[in-house]
Amino acid sequence: MTVEAPAEVLRERVAALRDKPRDLSAWYQLAESLQALDAKQGSSAFEELGRCASELGAVALAVACVIRIREAGDTRTASALLDRIASTHCQGSKRVDSKQSSVPPAPPAVSAPAAQAGAKPAKDDKAAALATMKEAAKQARARAPKKLPPTPLVRFLSADDMHALVGFMRCERYQRGDVVVDVGDAADALYWIARGGAEVSKGNKLLGELRADAFFGEIALMGASTRTARVACLEESDVLVIPASAVGEMAVKAPSLAKVLASHARARLLSNVMRTSELFRRLDAEEKRSLLPHFESSVADDGEFILRKGAANESLYVLVAGACEVRDGDESVTTLGVGDGFGEMSMLGRKDATLDVVALGSVVLLRVSRDKFDEIAQAHPGLLAEVYKLLVAREKLNSDAVIHQADDLVI
C-alpha cells in the first residue's frame, strides 16, 4: 500500500507525534509517510516502532510493522523483528506474566489529513520526522514494563508457529464507519486489530467495543458458518486478517499452529457461551476455565440432523453459532440459539432422543461425550448439579403438552 506524503502531510504527522509522543498510532502514520518517500528509512521507522510496540505489549501493532516492512521487500529486517516479538510474547517467554491482565487500550488514533498535491518534503522535514520518532522511542523504552501480560493466542505459539501465522496475514486499512463484517456474511477470516477500534452491534443493539490487540471472528476457524453480528470501525483502523482458507494450509505446513488456532477459537466461543448459558452461568471462573479443554467442536451443514428422534444419543451439545430447529416429525417445535444446550436428558438418562434437532444453515457446536462428562462431573460436581436441575425441571415441563421456549425443551 503506497501513501503519498507531500510536505504538508509529513509536517502534520510530525506535529501529531510531537504533540502526543506516546500515541503509537501517530507514530505508525509518520512511519508510513517516511516509507512512501524512502523505503529504507521507512523500514527503519517501522522496525523501531515494532520493537517499542512489542515492549509495551501492543503485539498486533508490532506485527503490523513486520508486515509493512515485508511489503516493502525487506524480508530480512521483517524476519528479525518478528523473532524479537516472538521471543518477548510467545511460548517460553520470560517477560510474560500470566497473572497480569491485558494492557490498557492505546490512545485513540490521530486522524491524518488526506494526501494533497504539494511541494515535496525538504531534508529538514525528514530530519524532524526522524528526531520526533527518536524521542518517541526514548519515552517508550522508559515506560516499558519489566513484565507483560499474556496476549491471547500468541502466548501459546512457538516462534516457528508465529512466523507461520504472520506469513498468512495481510493488513487491511478501514476508515471510520466501514463495516468489517456484517450479520449473515460468510465467516471467512479471523481479525486482529492493530490500531484503531470498532463497535460490535446486532440490529439496533450495541454489544460492545473492540480496541487495539482485540481478536474477533474466531468462528471462521471452526468451519463454515455466517456472522452473527456487525463490526464497524469507530475510526481509521489497521486490521490484521487471517483467511480461514489458510487454516487448511496451516494444518499441512504447521500442524501445531493449526491445533493452537482451533483451541483458541473453541475456548473463546465456549467462554462467551458460558457467560449466558443456563448450564454454565452458576459455575465459578476456575471451573469454567478447567472445562474448556474437554469440549470438542463440530460443524453441521444446513439441514443436517444433529439428533434424530428415537435414536440413541451419547453427547451433550452447546450451540455456539447459528441456529437449530427442534422438530417433532414435520412439525416445528422451537428454535435453539447461541448458548442453548441440548441432548442432556437422553445423554444422562441413557434414553433415545425424543425430538429431532436440525441445523438451520451452517452451525457450530461444542459437544462433550457421556464418558467425558462423567469424568468432568467427578472433578466439578457443580456442573453435574446444574445439569441435573435442568434435567428435572425440563422433564417436569415436558410432561405437559406445551413447550413455551427453548430453555424449557428436553431432547
N, C-alpha and C positions, 0 to 999 in steps of 0.2 A: 504494500500500500504506500503510494507516494503522496506526500503532502507538500504543497507549495508553501514556501516560507519566505515571503518578501520581508523587507526590513521592518515594516510596521508590525507584522505578526510576531517576528522574533523578539522585538522590543517589548511587545505586550506580554509575551510569555516569560521573558526575563524579569519584568516588573512583577508579574504574578508570583513567581517563585521567590523573588527577593522579599516581597511583602509577606509571604507565608512559606518560609523555608522548610516547614515540617509537612507541607502538603505534597505527598508523593505523586499525586495525580498531576499537579502543576509541573513537577519535575519531569514526569513522563512526557507531557506535551512539549516541554522545551527540548528534551532529547529527540523527540520526533522531528522538530523543526531543524535541529542540527543534522540529523541523519539525511533529511531531504537536501541539505546543502553539501554535506561532506560525509560519505558513507563511513569512513574510518573514524571521524570524530563522533559521528552518531553512534556507532557501535561501542566506542569507549564510554559515551554518556550512558547508554543503556546498560553496559556492563557494571558501571559504578552504581547506578540506581538499583540494578538487580541485586548486587551484593548488600546494599543498605536495606532494601526492602526485605530480603531474606533475614537479615539480622534483627529486623524489627517485627518479624512474624507475618509480614504481608506476602505470603508464599505465592498466591496467584499472580500478583503483580510482578514478582520476581520471575516467574515462569513466562509471563507475557514479554518481559525483556529478553529472555532467551529466544523466544520466537521471532521478535523483531530483529535481533542480531542474525539469527539463522536466515531470515528472509532477505537480509542484505548480503548474504553469501559468505559471511564469516563463521563458518561452521566450527572452527577450532575454538574461537572465543565463546561461542554459544555452548559448546560441549563443556568447556572448563567452568563456565558459570553454573551450568546445571549440576556438575559434580559438586560444586560448593553448596548449592541449595540442598542437594540430596544428603550430603554429609551433615548438614545442620538440622534437617527436618525428617529424614526418612528413618527406616528401621535401624536401630543400633546407635542413634544419635545420643551423645552425652549432653546435648543442650536442651533436649525436650523433657519437660516435667509433666507427666501425665496428670498430676493433681491440679495443675493450673487450668483456669477456664480460658476461653477464647480471648484474643486481644480485642480491645475496643475498636469499633469501626474507624476507618480512616476519615480524615476531614473531607467534606464534600468537594467534588471536582470544581476547578475553576474553569468556567466556560471560555474557551479561546475564541477569538473572533474568526470569522471565516476568512480564508486567504484572499487577498485582493491584489490586483496588479500594482506594482510599485517598484521602487528602487531596490536593488539588491543590497543585502546586508553588508555593511562595511566590516573590515577586520576588527575594529574595536567593538562592534556588536557581538561578534563571535567571542571575543575575549571576555566581554561582560557576561555572556552566557556561561562560559567555562568557569569564570570566577564565582558566579552565583551558585552553580552546581557544586563547586568545591566547598563552599560554605555550607550548603545543604547537607553534603556528605559528612562534613565535620560535626554538625549538630546531630545527625542521625547516629553516628558512631558513639557520641557522648551519651545518648539516651537509650542505646540498645541494651536490653536486659541480659543478665548472665544466663537465665533460664527462660525457655519459651514454652508456651502452651502447645499441645499437640494439634496438628492440622488434620481434620477428618480425611480419611482415605490415605493421605500421603504418609502418615505415621506408620502404616503397615507395609509400605512398599520398600523393596530393596533399591539400591542405587540403580541397578540394571533395569528394574521394573519402572523406575521413574523415567529413565531415558526412553524406554519403550513407549510409555504413556505419552510423554511430551512429543514423541515422534509422530503420534497420530493426531495431535491437537492442531487446531487453527485458531487464530484470534480474529474475532468479528467486532466491528465498530457499530454501535447503535446510538441513535440520537434520542433526546427526550421525547417520550410518547410512543416510541417504536415498540411494537409488540414482538417479543422474542418467541413465545409460544402462546397458543390460544386453545380454548376448550374445543376438543374434537380433532385437533391437529394430530398427525401421526407422531408417535413418540420415537424420534429417530436420532436423538443425541442427548448427551449429558452436558450440562453447562456449569462453568466455574467463573464467577465474577472477579475480574482482575482489578477493575476500578469502576467507580460509579455506583449505581444502585437501581433497584427495581421494586415494584409493588406487585403483590400476588392478589388476584381477585377472582371471584366466580359470580357471574351475574352482576348484581349491583352491590355485592358484599365484598368489602375489603378484608382479606385474610391475613395480611401482614406485609412486611418489607424485607427485602434481601439486600445486604451490603457486601462490600468487598470481601473476598475469600469465601463467600457462600456458594455451596453447590445447590443445583436444582435439576430436576429432570431425570432422577435416578431410575424412574420407571422404564426408561428406554433400555436399561441394562438388563431388565428382567425378561424381555421378549417383546413381541409385537403388541402394541396397545395404543390408546389415544390419550391425549392430555385431558386432565380433569379440571384445570384452572388456567387463567390467563396470567402471564408475566409480562409487564410493560415497564420500560425504563423510566426512571424519575429524572434522569439527567444523562448527559453524554456518558456512555459506558463502553468499556472494552471487556468482552466476554470470551473466555476460552471455551472452545467447542470440541467435544469428543464424540465423533459419529458412532452411533450404535453399530453401524456396518463394520466398524473396525474391531469390534469385540471378537468376531469370528477369526480375524487375522491374529488377534492377540492370543486366542486360545491355542493357535498353532505355534506362533513365534515366541510367545511369553506366557505359557500356561499358568505360572504362578500369579502373573498380573491379572489375567482373566478371572482367576479364582478370587483375588482380593476385591476386584471390582464387583463381582457378583455378591460377595459377602457384604460389602459396603452398601450396595443397593438394598439387599434384603434387610439389613439391620436398620437402615433409615426408614424404610417403608413400615416395618413392623413397629419401630419405635413410635412413629406417628400414629399408627393404629392403636397402640397400647394406651395412648393418652385419652382416647374417647371410647374404645370398645368396652362393652359391658363385661367381657371376660377378663380384662386385664386392669381396668382402671383402679381397682382397690389394692393392687399389689404395690409394694414399695419399689423405689428406684433400683435397688440392688437385685431384687427378684426379677424385675423386668429385664435388666441387663443380662442376667445369667440365663434367661430363657431364649434369648435371641439366636444362639448357635444351633438350637435344636429344631428350628423350623426350616423346612425345605421349600423352595419356590417352584412354582409351576405356572404355565400359561395355558389357558383354554381358548380355543377359537370360537368365533360366533356360531351358536347353535350346538356346541358340544355339550354333551351330558356329563356333568361332574358327579352327580349322584343319580341313580335310577331307582325308582320306586320298586320295592320288592327285592332289590339286590343288596348283598352284604356290603357293609362299609366299615373300614378299619382306621379311619382318619378323622381328625378334627380340622376343619378348614377356617381360615380367616381371609376375607376378601380385602385386598389392599388397593386394587384399581379396577375400575369398570363396574359393571352391574350384572346380576344374575336374576333370572326369573324362576320362581318356585311354581311348579305345575302339578296338578292332580289330573293326570290324563291330558285331555285337551283344554282343561280349564286353568286359567292363570290365577294363582292364589295370591301372590305378592311379589314384590321386587326387593332384592337384597342389595345394599350399597356398601361403600367402603367402611370397614370396621366391623361389619356383621360376621359373626361366627356361625357355622352350621355343621351338622354331622355329629354333634356331641352326644345326642341320645342314642343313635344307632351304634356309635363307637363304644360308649361306656356300657350301654345296655346289651351289647352284642346282639343287636336286633337288625333286621333288614330296614333299609331306608323307607320312610312312609310316604315320601313325595319325590318328584324329580326336581333336580336343580340344573338349570340350563344357562349357559353363558349368553349374555346379550352383548354381542360384539366381542372383541378380544378382551380378556380379563386376566389379571394377575392374582394368584392365590399363594398363600403360605399355608403349609399343612404340617401336622405332626401326627405320626402313626400312633396306634394304641400302645404298642410296646414302648415307644419312646416317651409317650405321655405318662405311662406308669413309672418310668424312671424319674421323670421330672417331678411327678407328684410326691415321690418319696422325699425329695430334697425341698420341695416347695408346696407344702400342704395347703397353703393359702390359695393357690391356683385350683387345686382339686376341690377345695371347699366352694369356690366361686362357681366352678363348672357344675358341681352337683346342685347348688342352689338354683342355678339357671335351668338345669335339667328338671328338677322337681317342679319349679314354677311353670315351666313350659308344658310339662306333662299334664299338670292340673288344668291349664288353659286349653290344652289340646283335647281334653275330654268334652269340651263344648264344641259346637259346630262352627263357631265364628272365630276367625283369626283377625285381630284388629290391626296388627302391624308386624313388621319383620322381626322385631325383638321378641314377639310372642311365639314365634314359629318353632316347632320341633320337627326335625327331619331325621 
